[in-house]
């Protein structure tokens, strides 16, 4: 099978297409013939020696990627919920070695869900790491409830556009930040208010927020503490929350923390249900062929992606 391996940490120059044996599967795994792969910022960061490079650098071969949608071609003896021929999707082995940049992936069955028939493999692959991050942050970490106020930074991005939709489904009042160019897109996702982050400092116009969901990091986290109400929560995805900011949050009676998404089949089933019902929709802005994975990485690295970037296999 074709696979894209990472040799060194020089970004796209380190991505190499090779021929590898089709992986063997364990009793609790299925072999998935991959149809689409979602590319995330963590992929790009790992390829330059950040992200998950520290914990995975000893893997040989090191196959990047975690998000897949495809067809089950073989199943382990203990797998009961999937059959050969089923279309499935999920985030595989995150934050471990997912090995998703390949024509075939050995995936734990409990990391997958059946792909809804009403969406494409590209839309399904998109709704994995980013959508799981949104779900786990909003529900498992922040316990967002109807009537609460949620501020979503980078609301037009991969994680952000799912956060908006899920928060609205949970009954929250949602404020989204983005550039002016993405205003209509963000409002179309269901936000109650839009803030052009280039024209307005959000902390001057937003107050008493129950949850700030930040996908930007840097000083955005510190500024977000200014708008969260006492007892509220600030979640940071990309850079984490430093000890200093954690202390500041605690002093203000705010929960400030970073969390790392984890593979979870039950959460994938919830996403599948929402996708099937039309409650949740993936916005796939670009689809690249497998041999243009480096171009997909460059698009993500630009920081200007609306929704998700997907690679078709």
N, C-alpha and C positions, 0 to 999 in steps of 0.2 A: 504494500500500500504506500501511497505518498503521504509524507508527514513533513511538517516544518519544524526543524529543531533549532535550538538556540546555542550557538557556539560563542562564548564570551558575552560581554555586556556592552557592545558598541551600537546599540539601537538596531535599526533596520539592517545594518551591515552584518549583524550577527544572526540574521534569519536565513536558514538554508533549507531548501527542499531536498529531501532524500527519500530513498526507498527503504522501508522497514517491514519486518514480518507483521502480519495481522496479529494483534495481541490475543493472548489466551485469557479466558475468563474464569473466575472463581465461582463457587457454588451460589453465592448471593449476588452475582453480577450478570449483566446482559451485554452482549456485543451490539453496538449501535453503528450502523452504516450512516455516517454523518452527511446531512444534506445542507446544513447551515451552521455557521459559527458566529457568535457575537464577540466583538472586540471591545475591550474595556480599557480605561486609563491604567488599571493595575497591570495589564499586559504590557503596555508601553513603558511604564515605570520599571517593571521587572527586566525588560530588555536593555535598559540602560544601567542596570546594577542596583536599582532601588526596588520598591514594591516587595515582592516575595522572593527576590533573588537570594537573600541571605539564607533562607531555610531550604531552598531548592537547588542551590548552585552545585551540589555534589551529584545531582541526578545525571545519569548518562545512559541513553540520550535524554536531553532536557527538552521536552515537548511543551511549548507554551499553551495557554488557553484553558478555559473551564466551561464555557457556555456552548451547548450543542442542541440541535434538533435533528432527528433522523429516524431510521427504521431499525427495529430490533431484528437481527439476523440469527442470533443464537442466545439461549438463556441457560443460566446455571441451574443445577438440580434443585436448589432450595427456593427458586423464584416462582412465586404463585400468581402475582398480580399482572404480569405481562406475558404476552405470547409472541412468538416469531411472526413478524409482519406488522406488529403494532407501531404506530408513529408515536414517538416519545420526545420529551424535551426536559432539560434540567441543567443545573450548575453542578459539575462533577468534581468531587474531592476537594472543594475549596475549604480551607486555604492550603491544601496539600498539592500533590502533583496531578493535575487534571488531564493532561495530555490530549487536549481537545483539537489542536491544530493537526488533524489527521483524517484520513478517509474512514477509519474505523476506530472506535473508542470503547474500551472496557469500562463500563460504568456500574457502580453499585446501584442495584434496583431501587433502594430506598432514597436515592438522590433524584429520582425521575418522576414524571407524571405523564399520563397520556396527553398527547397534543390534541387540543380541540380541533374538530374537523373544519370549523369556520375560519381558521387562520392558517397562513402559510408557514412553511418551515422557517422562513426568514423572520416573520413576526414572532414565532415561538422562541427561536434562539435569542432574540432581543430581550424577551421577557424572562430572563434568568437572573444573573448576578445583580443587575441594576434593579429589577423589580423585586427580587428577594430582599435587597438592601432596604428598599422603601417599605416593604411589608414588615420586616423584622424590626426596623427602627420605629415605625409608627405604632405597631401593635405590641410587640414583645418588650420593647424598651420604654417607649413613652406612654403606652396605653391611651392613645388619643381617643377622645369621646366626642359625641355630638355636642355642638355649641362651643367647643374650644377654638382658640385662634392659633393658626399655624402659619409661620413664615417660612417659605421655601426659597433658599438661595439657588441661583442657577436653575430656575424652574423649567427652562427649555432643554436642559441637558438630559443625559441618559438616565441617571437616578432621579433627577428633579421632576421630569415629566410623569414618572410613575408615582412619585410622592404626592404630587398635586391630585392625581386621579383617585388614589386610594384615600387620601385625607378627605376629599370631598365625599366619597362614598361612605366614609365613617361619620359624616355629618359635621365636619369642621368648617370654620370660616377660614379660607385660604388666601394668603397674600403671596404673590410670586415676584421674584426679581429676575430681570434679564435685561438685555440690550433693547433699545427701541425697535430694532429690526425684528425681534421675536415677540413683541407685545401681543399681536393678534394671535399668534400660536399659543402663547401662555394663557391668554384669556379664553381661547377656544378649548383648552384643557379643562376649564371650569373654575379658574381662580376668580375670587370675588374682587380682588384688587391687583393691579400690576404696578411695579415700581421699576423705572428705568435707572439702573444702578449707576449709569454714567452721568445722569442729570441730577439725581437726588441722593443724598446720604440717607439710607433707610432708617437710621436711628433717630433722625429728626422728624420722621413722619409716622413711625410705627411704635406702639407702646403696649405693654401688658400682654405679651404673647405667651401662650401656654407652651408652645414648642417652636424652636428654631431648628430647621433641618438644613445643615450647611454642607455643601459639596465643593466649597472653595478653599477654605482654610486660611492660614496666615492671620492677619489682623482682623479678618472678617469674624473670627471666633470671639475675640475680645469685644468687638463692637456689638456682636449679637447678644452678649451678656447685658448690654445696656437696655435692650428692648424686652427681655424675658421677665415675666412677672415672678414674684416670690413664689417658690414652689414649682416654678416652670422648669423646662428642660432645654438644654442646648446640646444637639448631637452634631459631631463633626465626623465627616467621612474620610477626607483625603489625608490630612496631616495630623490628626489626633488632637487632643487637648493637652497642652503642657501642664506640668505640675503647678506652675504659677497661676494659670488661668483656672485650673481646678480649685485652687485655694480661693481665688476671687469669686468664683461661682458659689462656693460653699459659704463665703462671708455674706453673700447676697441672698442666701437661701434658695439658690438655683442648683439644679442637677446638671452638671457639665461633664460630658464624657464622649469618648471615641468608642466606636464598636466596629468589629469586623464581622461581616456577613458570613454565615456558615451554610453548607449544603444541608438541605432539609426537604425530604420528599413530601411531607405533609403540607409544608408551606407551598411547595410547587403545585400540589393539588388544589390549594386555595386559589392560587394565581390562575390555574387552568379553568377553574369554575368562573372566575370573574371575566376571563378572556372569552369564554364560551357565551357568557351572558351579555357581553358587550359593555360591561362595567369598566373594564380595563382595555386599553388599546395601545399597541406598540406603534410608535412613529419611527419607521426605518427611513432615514434620510438618504442613505447610500448603501448599495450592495456591490461588493467587489468580487471578482473571481478569485479562486484559491491562489493562483499564481501572482496576484497583486496584493498579497497580505501586507507587504511593506508600505504600499500606498494607503491601505486602511490604517496602519499605524501612524503614518504621517498626518492623516486627517484627524485622528484622535488627538495627536500631539499638538495640533493647531489650537485646541481649546475652543473651537468654533463649531462644534457639531451640534446640530439640532436633533434631539432624540438619540437614535442609535445607529451605529455602523455595523453592518453584517457582511460576512464573507460566505459566498455560496460555494459548495463543494461539488 
